[in-house]
Amino acid sequence: MPSFDNEAPDTLFSLRMPMVQAFGLRGLHIDGDEARVLMPANPQHANSRGDVHGGAYAVLMDSVLSCAARAHDPARFGVITVDMALHYVAGTRGDVIATARCERRGKSLCFVRGEARDADGNLLTLATGTFKLVERAPSKN
């Protein structure tokens, strides 16, 4: 598996996404059927109580689930979110680490589940999603 350690701030596992930079997402691990992504604490992504806003969790979970869907070949595939369900369990004001696993990958559809936890390991969010694999066009240099 190639290294993704020094990716640009708008790139997540070789796929350029400007929203990644807006939320400070950082890919920690991708391999086979799994992915792990960090969303650092940011007061601009807080709700009225100062906790991470539900919309920020949705961005994180969509990102990590989609990464797990393409984890078998992250440089070759992008994905389209078909549907996603989120269950908000608890709030936090700190960093959030999300993990996801592709439970089934067909020719074009992938079924993925994941969770987000705070630095102490407390469960924050559960998610499931269906994603369509899309082969990326070769770059024209």
N, C-alpha and C positions, 0 to 999 in steps of 0.2 A: 504494500500500500504506500503510495507517495506521501511525503511529508507536507503538511499544511501549516507548519509553524510560523512562517513569515508572510502570511497572506496580507494583502492590502486591507485597510479597515472597512471596505465596502464589499468584501468577498468572503464567502462561507464555503469551505471545502471546494474550492476552484470555481465557484459559480458567483459571478458579480451580481449583487443585489444592493442598491443604495440604502434600503431600509435597514440592512445589517449595520451600516455605519450609524444611522440615526439612533438605533437602540444599543449600540456598542456590543453587539453579539460577537462572541468569539468561539470558534470551533475548537473543542478540546479533544474529541476522538470521533473517528468514523472508521468502520471496518465491517465487512460482511453484511450484517443485518442491523447494526447498531450505530447510534450517533449520540454524542453528548455535546451540549452547547451551554455556554455561560452568558448570562445577562447581568452585567454589573449594575449595582444600585445607581439610580439617577433620579434626583428630585424632580426633574422635568417629566418623569413617567409616573408620578404619584397621584393618588386620588385625594379627595378632600380630607381624609384622615392621615395622610402621609404615607400610606402603604402603597405597594406596587399596584397600579391600576389594572383592572381586569383586561383591558385592551392590550396592555403590554404583555401580560401572560399569553394572550391569544397570539400575538406576534411571535413570541418565543416558542410556543408549542407548535404553531404552524411551521416554523423554521426547523425545529429539531425533528418533528415527524417527517417532514419532506426530506430531510437529510438521511434519515434511516431508510426511507423508501428507495433512495438512490445509492445507498451505502455500498452496494456490491460493485459499483463502477461510477464513483462520484464525478469524474471528469467527463464521462461520456453522456450522462443523463441529467436532465432537469425534470421537474415534475409540475403537474397542475393539480391543485387541491380540488377534489371532487366534493368532499364533505368533511366536516370536522366537528366533534362534540367536545366541549370542555366542562369540567366539573371543578368549581372553585372550592377548595377545602379550608384554606387558612390564608392569612395575609402575612406580609413581611415588609421590612423596610430595607433589607440588605440584599446582597447578591443572590441570584437564583441560578441553580444548575438544573438543566432539563436533560433527561435521558429518554431515548425512544428505541423501539425495536420493531422491525418489519416482521410481522407474524406470517404473512403470506405474500409472495410476489408472483403474479401471473405474467402473461406476455405484455399486458399493458396496465393492469391495475394492481395496486399494492395496498395491503391492509396493515395499519400501523397503530401501536399504542405507546403511550409515554406518560411520564410524570415529571413534575418539577418539585425541587426541595430547596430549603434554605441551607445556609452554611452548617447549621446544627443537625441537618438531616430530617427536619420536620417536613412532612408532606404538605404541599401548597396547592397543587393542581393535578388533575388526572385528565388525559385526553385520548381520544381515538380518532382516526382519520382514514380516509380512502384517497389515494393519490394515483394519478395517471402518469406513467413514465413517458417522457418525450426525449427522443434522442437529439442531442445538441448538434447543430450544424457545425462543420469544421470552420475554423477561423480562416478568413481570406486575407493573407498577408502579402 
